[in-house]
């Protein structure tokens, strides 16, 4: 899936993998987010992803009108307000992905897959 933007000089095409990688790097910088989660559907197991495989915890959809929908599977820190963390994640990702791609972010779905205690 790719998004395209027409400019005076031509067409810019952005792959969904690029958007996922950028959105993942923005997300892990947010307060309260431990990292992205990979869910094994067969076993129902959730595991924390390393920084080099952040895109496995993010699903990107780009509509025909170049509007982005993001699904995040995250693990949050123990003791933080989930609503505060998700509000922060949504506002940061929406702003930064829009600035990065030039395409509007329509919807961000956040799935809390686990809680971790941070030392």
Buried (B, 14 or more C-beta within 10 A) or exposed (E): EEBEEEEEEEEEEBEBEBBBBBBBEBBBEBEBBBBBBBBEEEEEEBBBBEEEEBBBBBBBBBEEEBBBBBBBBBBBBEEBEEEEBBEBBBEBBBEBBEEBBEBEBBEBEBEBBBEEEEE
